[in-house]
């Protein structure tokens, strides 16, 4: 009893005092009303809170997916006069990864380091370029190497690399930027590409595993390749460098090289000419370098190749045309195993000539800019043009993205530097990238591929959800194929034919099956059933064919051939119990006969036979998953459809039987028809469970995201994929959000299936009520 | 026959068969897990045989237990490189557990029945369960103290058996020192380190205050260092004592192998054990399994931390899920206006039970671990950053995630219970002048308590078997310390924990020696299955009782 409640019986004597006085009663009433009120609101708050918490799941999943849908944006943050003065051209401009310190290479031999935010110069370094010569060509290696090369009109070249040398101290991040000369200090820094003083017209440099390569085209049309072969002495660790010079064949038909590109494998060289064509040289053995392919890469005939740049990893190349077109090309092997320059996609172009292309440091994205001052951001894999920005009307001469692609420098021809903020966190995602065939780098055709990570930095993430969705459907399909007939037949039998006593034992046992942890089913499927199936393949198929025959035969023998004295003793409704030995016997015989069947029909090894016939066989395959997951789904379908069949009003079936229909006719024509919505909802809910099941698929398949419906191969499902990759995904990254998207898809799908099933079931209940 | 078909009887038999197949599968599965899980602890006889493949000069002597046998086609074996006679169609092969991983490298090897000869079960084979390298099979030859052979033959056996008892006692003592005492000291040192770091980061106190406090920390630190040194010395003494004894064993290849006694957990001679000795051995190994710590990448030893973690996680989950689930159900059934909206909410809650558990795991990882946990770390544990305290998978997040996952189960079950309470009981209470709240708490809720209990048990059963979401929000392969121990604040909600279901997944699929771990996986699975079946049966019994009770009262 609550302490504050006044005692009902007053200790004072007298009849009128038995009840508390009016004041106390009033207080008590008020107190009780207050408690009632309080309880109402407490329960209300809790109840609504719980419901909101459950709704939060959906909201939260959605909120993690949402940032992928937001468009990219660019905005000018600051504009300032080019550090180091307007009187020289900008050859190159770059910033460090935190967007604090920048460097500008000028045509008057300076490297100017400056504060990115306001353009104030911090210090400058004089480049050791030869006196009396002018810079006639400039080239960049992959941006992340920070390696640049100056080509001079006297045939010499200078390799430069800038370092920002960031370090941490108590005051925060400090920078100590400097220049490095990879070929050596002083005079050694200069490379004499041609000893005869011919001017360099275009130059390219790349650093690969084997060392540095430089390719240059000269005034007189020659193309020259210089390779610095680095060999490390295993004993001392010393690096020795050998320099090799090769002359490559000139371009055909007197075309003039405009732009040269070397890749990081040192095998391929691309040259863009003045006739709108791209040429491919195989330089894997530079002494025998050959021109293998030439192709026109601009569709309009009067247009030129205006700009040419490799994307990260130097596998595919972006071509900007004087007509404003932007397209991507790649070397793809044809039927004769020869690399051909192949157009793989096009992007939203510009209205004016695309004068330059700036690739990203760590992704396959890039920016293009034209001579009317507009910049566009693109992404290769998703073939998206993400954002556009006009920075004034002046033609742009240079654009460079920051290392984290969150800022860029744009320099116009009046040497005004614009610092542009870029917000572009998820360019990899588009409907097409997720759901359509995509032509990935290094592949010979567009494909559906899921491959989210790899060991190398220049890897192109492949986020096609198609293989995962197909895998999910494949697993669910085979599970349903196994479970539906067993569960529905079983439900009909136990609801309609089975004796009540047996039913009381059978129904709870099958329902307990539902509670079995799926990790146990998965472990048995992966460790016991998969090897068992592999070594007893014929048994699996013989059980499939023999079982129904044996069941019917057993029934016939029992009802017709056995003396009535025996068969009548066990009355109707116990067929299932009678069949137990039959089922066990069929299973046992099939397994025992398996090696012999294998010897008779499949030359001793059915697995080998399947491979010969043309089916790949994985040990952990859809067959194993189908059985294991079917096992997990049977109780769900069984339980719901059993209820539906059992609740069919008795007067319907009795009417049917009274009209002379056999029990089986009654089942098929009356019971099943009436209960069909219930059975449908059972199948829906079972399907929902199969779609979302994780542990069984994780353990009983090879988890390889393949694209077929072969029952002897595995799959990777959405749910297993989440379980495998989620712990490793970088928080907030595209991969992380795509996994959230996968979870959201699963959530919505199963929620939809369950709701559908539930609604159908409720309608059915109403209909039973009215019958 | 035709007539029989016409009547549709075959189809009745066929549908009956569907039930039979399902039942046979369920029972077969449970029996198989039980058999495999239970038989692992029974001391199997150790077989000795000669093995000579065709073309081999001399026979090889093999000692080991038969792990399992299977019948293969001769063709498949021929393909694998065995010379099976042409006229033979099938071959029987046995997987022999030879143990001695440190000697032979492979502890499980397939042998073909046809090439085995001279099989026998020698009485004096000794099996050693070791701390490292798995089991050892061989013959005891010498007993060694301080590197010198003391006795041989039967005397060695006696000396070995007596000494083993003493050394296991000492080994146990060493374990206690290492796991409990040194663990305590380490924990307190870690706390001091955190305190010190907090002092350094704290800007509100003056330098003198800081110096004073730092001196205090340093003092307790020195104290702990002294304790640690003492414990370490004691441990080293024990270790020295234990490592004096060793035995020399002869392996199946005839090699002599010296094995220190501190590496031996148990020793037994299965071929000369009587039935009751075997029963005793069985009981002891089973107890070791349930109460021991895992060894050798979880493929040996016990599963105590996994049981502990599972139970603790489920308990915390129950504490969270019960009030919330029950109150939500009471709200939906008793207070909310019954209309289409309530109906919609009811259906949605019901359907949440069918949403894949991995989705809850993703939510738990993103919302609980990264968002909530990350913010808690920012606010209260900034001194340990960047290493996370609550911002990484932990017991509390796993429990909360599973509480969300099982909330629909509790709500649905409680609602069902509430809806079964006859209207007359409510009306009676109201007619006597009780308010709605009094009616609820005094009559309706007590009557519906068994239904809530059912819901809770079902929730616990579901939570105990769920693994997929836990892989994201809290379980680990090997937790260095239990989430509940003698160190303040005793219950460490921020620790990751081990779990039976994940243990099965890990040992079965991610361990380097799957074959060695297999029996333990079966045994773990058995423990889990029985736990869950018992919980479910309890729930079912309670529910049926409840139904019977109200069937009579409402009529």
Boltz contact constraints between the chains, C-beta under 6 A:
constraints:
  - contact:
      token1: [A, 32]
      token2: [B, 435]
      max_distance: 6.0
  - contact:
      token1: [A, 35]
      token2: [B, 437]
      max_distance: 6.0
  - contact:
      token1: [A, 36]
      token2: [B, 435]
      max_distance: 6.0
  - contact:
      token1: [A, 36]
      token2: [B, 436]
      max_distance: 6.0
  - contact:
      token1: [A, 36]
      token2: [B, 437]
      max_distance: 6.0
  - contact:
      token1: [A, 39]
      token2: [B, 437]
      max_distance: 6.0
  - contact:
      token1: [A, 43]
      token2: [B, 327]
      max_distance: 6.0
  - contact:
      token1: [A, 43]
      token2: [B, 330]
      max_distance: 6.0
  - contact:
      token1: [A, 43]
      token2: [B, 331]
      max_distance: 6.0
  - contact:
      token1: [A, 43]
      token2: [B, 335]
      max_distance: 6.0
  - contact:
      token1: [A, 44]
      token2: [B, 331]
      max_distance: 6.0
  - contact:
      token1: [A, 44]
      token2: [B, 335]
      max_distance: 6.0
  - contact:
      token1: [A, 46]
      token2: [B, 327]
      max_distance: 6.0
  - contact:
      token1: [A, 47]
      token2: [B, 327]
      max_distance: 6.0
  - contact:
      token1: [A, 47]
      token2: [B, 328]
      max_distance: 6.0
  - contact:
      token1: [A, 47]
      token2: [B, 331]
      max_distance: 6.0
  - contact:
      token1: [A, 50]
      token2: [B, 324]
      max_distance: 6.0
  - contact:
      token1: [A, 50]
      token2: [B, 328]
      max_distance: 6.0
  - contact:
      token1: [A, 51]
      token2: [B, 345]
      max_distance: 6.0
  - contact:
      token1: [A, 54]
      token2: [B, 352]
      max_distance: 6.0
  - contact:
      token1: [A, 57]
      token2: [B, 363]
      max_distance: 6.0
  - contact:
      token1: [A, 60]
      token2: [B, 363]
      max_distance: 6.0
  - contact:
      token1: [A, 60]
      token2: [B, 367]
      max_distance: 6.0
  - contact:
      token1: [A, 64]
      token2: [B, 366]
      max_distance: 6.0
  - contact:
      token1: [A, 486]
      token2: [B, 18]
      max_distance: 6.0
  - contact:
      token1: [A, 486]
      token2: [B, 22]
      max_distance: 6.0
  - contact:
      token1: [A, 489]
      token2: [B, 15]
      max_distance: 6.0
  - contact:
      token1: [A, 489]
      token2: [B, 18]
      max_distance: 6.0
  - contact:
      token1: [A, 490]
      token2: [B, 18]
      max_distance: 6.0
  - contact:
      token1: [A, 490]
      token2: [B, 19]
      max_distance: 6.0
  - contact:
      token1: [A, 490]
      token2: [B, 22]
      max_distance: 6.0
  - contact:
      token1: [A, 492]
      token2: [B, 15]
      max_distance: 6.0
  - contact:
      token1: [A, 493]
      token2: [B, 15]
      max_distance: 6.0
  - contact:
      token1: [A, 493]
      token2: [B, 16]
      max_distance: 6.0
  - contact:
      token1: [A, 493]
      token2: [B, 19]
      max_distance: 6.0
  - contact:
      token1: [A, 494]
      token2: [B, 19]
      max_distance: 6.0
  - contact:
      token1: [A, 497]
      token2: [B, 12]
      max_distance: 6.0
  - contact:
      token1: [A, 508]
      token2: [B, 540]
      max_distance: 6.0
  - contact:
      token1: [A, 509]
      token2: [B, 26]
      max_distance: 6.0
  - contact:
      token1: [A, 510]
      token2: [B, 22]
      max_distance: 6.0
  - contact:
      token1: [A, 512]
      token2: [B, 536]
      max_distance: 6.0
  - contact:
      token1: [A, 513]
      token2: [B, 26]
      max_distance: 6.0
  - contact:
      token1: [A, 515]
      token2: [B, 461]
      max_distance: 6.0
  - contact:
      token1: [A, 515]
      token2: [B, 532]
      max_distance: 6.0
  - contact:
      token1: [A, 515]
      token2: [B, 536]
      max_distance: 6.0
  - contact:
      token1: [A, 517]
      token2: [B, 465]
      max_distance: 6.0
  - contact:
      token1: [A, 517]
      token2: [B, 501]
      max_distance: 6.0
  - contact:
      token1: [A, 517]
      token2: [B, 528]
      max_distance: 6.0
  - contact:
      token1: [A, 519]
      token2: [B, 467]
      max_distance: 6.0
  - contact:
      token1: [A, 519]
      token2: [B, 501]
      max_distance: 6.0
  - contact:
      token1: [A, 519]
      token2: [B, 504]
      max_distance: 6.0
  - contact:
      token1: [A, 519]
      token2: [B, 505]
      max_distance: 6.0
  - contact:
      token1: [A, 520]
      token2: [B, 525]
      max_distance: 6.0
  - contact:
      token1: [A, 523]
      token2: [B, 504]
      max_distance: 6.0
  - contact:
      token1: [A, 523]
      token2: [B, 508]
      max_distance: 6.0
  - contact:
      token1: [A, 527]
      token2: [B, 508]
      max_distance: 6.0
  - contact:
      token1: [A, 551]
      token2: [B, 13]
      max_distance: 6.0
  - contact:
      token1: [A, 551]
      token2: [B, 14]
      max_distance: 6.0
  - contact:
      token1: [A, 551]
      token2: [B, 17]
      max_distance: 6.0
  - contact:
      token1: [A, 552]
      token2: [B, 10]
      max_distance: 6.0
  - contact:
      token1: [A, 552]
      token2: [B, 13]
      max_distance: 6.0
  - contact:
      token1: [A, 555]
      token2: [B, 13]
      max_distance: 6.0
  - contact:
      token1: [A, 575]
      token2: [B, 13]
      max_distance: 6.0
  - contact:
      token1: [A, 575]
      token2: [B, 16]
      max_distance: 6.0
  - contact:
      token1: [A, 576]
      token2: [B, 16]
      max_distance: 6.0
  - contact:
      token1: [A, 576]
      token2: [B, 19]
      max_distance: 6.0
  - contact:
      token1: [A, 576]
      token2: [B, 20]
      max_distance: 6.0
  - contact:
      token1: [A, 579]
      token2: [B, 16]
      max_distance: 6.0
  - contact:
      token1: [A, 579]
      token2: [B, 17]
      max_distance: 6.0
  - contact:
      token1: [A, 579]
      token2: [B, 20]
      max_distance: 6.0
  - contact:
      token1: [A, 580]
      token2: [B, 20]
      max_distance: 6.0
  - contact:
      token1: [A, 583]
      token2: [B, 20]
      max_distance: 6.0
  - contact:
      token1: [A, 583]
      token2: [B, 21]
      max_distance: 6.0
  - contact:
      token1: [A, 583]
      token2: [B, 24]
      max_distance: 6.0
  - contact:
      token1: [A, 595]
      token2: [B, 71]
      max_distance: 6.0
  - contact:
      token1: [A, 595]
      token2: [B, 73]
      max_distance: 6.0
  - contact:
      token1: [A, 595]
      token2: [B, 90]
      max_distance: 6.0
  - contact:
      token1: [A, 598]
      token2: [B, 73]
      max_distance: 6.0
  - contact:
      token1: [A, 599]
      token2: [B, 73]
      max_distance: 6.0
  - contact:
      token1: [A, 599]
      token2: [B, 89]
      max_distance: 6.0
  - contact:
      token1: [A, 604]
      token2: [B, 73]
      max_distance: 6.0
  - contact:
      token1: [A, 604]
      token2: [B, 75]
      max_distance: 6.0
  - contact:
      token1: [A, 605]
      token2: [B, 75]
      max_distance: 6.0
  - contact:
      token1: [A, 605]
      token2: [B, 76]
      max_distance: 6.0
  - contact:
      token1: [A, 634]
      token2: [B, 22]
      max_distance: 6.0
  - contact:
      token1: [A, 662]
      token2: [B, 7]
      max_distance: 6.0
  - contact:
      token1: [A, 662]
      token2: [B, 8]
      max_distance: 6.0
  - contact:
      token1: [A, 664]
      token2: [B, 8]
      max_distance: 6.0
  - contact:
      token1: [A, 664]
      token2: [B, 11]
      max_distance: 6.0
  - contact:
      token1: [A, 688]
      token2: [B, 354]
      max_distance: 6.0
  - contact:
      token1: [A, 692]
      token2: [B, 356]
      max_distance: 6.0
  - contact:
      token1: [A, 694]
      token2: [B, 358]
      max_distance: 6.0
  - contact:
      token1: [A, 694]
      token2: [B, 468]
      max_distance: 6.0
  - contact:
      token1: [A, 695]
      token2: [B, 467]
      max_distance: 6.0
  - contact:
      token1: [A, 695]
      token2: [B, 468]
      max_distance: 6.0
  - contact:
      token1: [A, 699]
      token2: [B, 509]
      max_distance: 6.0
  - contact:
      token1: [A, 719]
      token2: [B, 356]
      max_distance: 6.0
  - contact:
      token1: [A, 719]
      token2: [B, 358]
      max_distance: 6.0
  - contact:
      token1: [A, 722]
      token2: [B, 358]
      max_distance: 6.0
  - contact:
      token1: [A, 723]
      token2: [B, 358]
      max_distance: 6.0
  - contact:
      token1: [A, 723]
      token2: [B, 468]
      max_distance: 6.0
  - contact:
      token1: [A, 723]
      token2: [B, 471]
      max_distance: 6.0
  - contact:
      token1: [A, 726]
      token2: [B, 472]
      max_distance: 6.0
  - contact:
      token1: [A, 731]
      token2: [B, 370]
      max_distance: 6.0
  - contact:
      token1: [A, 743]
      token2: [B, 359]
      max_distance: 6.0
  - contact:
      token1: [A, 743]
      token2: [B, 362]
      max_distance: 6.0
  - contact:
      token1: [A, 746]
      token2: [B, 356]
      max_distance: 6.0
  - contact:
      token1: [A, 746]
      token2: [B, 359]
      max_distance: 6.0
  - contact:
      token1: [A, 747]
      token2: [B, 355]
      max_distance: 6.0
  - contact:
      token1: [A, 747]
      token2: [B, 359]
      max_distance: 6.0
  - contact:
      token1: [A, 750]
      token2: [B, 354]
      max_distance: 6.0
  - contact:
      token1: [A, 750]
      token2: [B, 355]
      max_distance: 6.0
  - contact:
      token1: [A, 750]
      token2: [B, 356]
      max_distance: 6.0
  - contact:
      token1: [A, 751]
      token2: [B, 351]
      max_distance: 6.0
  - contact:
      token1: [A, 754]
      token2: [B, 351]
      max_distance: 6.0
  - contact:
      token1: [A, 754]
      token2: [B, 354]
      max_distance: 6.0
  - contact:
      token1: [A, 755]
      token2: [B, 351]
      max_distance: 6.0
  - contact:
      token1: [A, 758]
      token2: [B, 347]
      max_distance: 6.0
